[in-house]
């Protein structure tokens, strides 16, 4: 380890203590009120921000955004600690076992000399684990656009004008769509509903 880098174990232990304190009686009212479900939008937001920082950000930005993602992981783990089901130790142990199991070319006798061979082997081993795979989750608007396209192709288009009343002429369609989306998001917030998650749930129901 470089002399300039901190030992991660004591730093992580201190961080776990801070997160537990925030969730404890007498801690932060906001943190104590959170659930797995209420934290999901923040996990998505932080993941997108981390991806942006990793694409073109400075080392300081990367460190900060990765920390925000780590906070979300620790909050979810702490909620499970409080429920007595598992904690970060179980999460780390499960991940370690998975990594060893899916890298037999490193920890076993298998052979894989290229990145493509590793990818194929990973997918084969993943399939052998017998765990039902979740369908890939795309951003809700991307999935919704595909859903609308399929409905149109099947002769059952999504009706327009039920909730939104577009004018007869739209000089700037892009601006109109943006303003309509912002209004829907504002309404969702007023109703206590996360629009991204609500749309994802609806599309999952429709597609089975």
Buried (B, 14 or more C-beta within 10 A) or exposed (E): EEEEEEEEEEEBEEBBEEBBEBBEEEBEEEBEEBEEEEBBEBBBBBBEBBEEBEEEBEEEBBEBBBEBBBBBBBBBBBBBBEEEEEBBEEBEEEEEEEEEBBBBBEEEEEEBEEEEEBEEBEEEBBEEEEEEEEEEEEEBEEBBEEBEEEBEEEEEEEEEEEEEEEEEEEEEEEEBEEEEEEEBBEEBEEEEEBBBBEBBEBBEEEEE
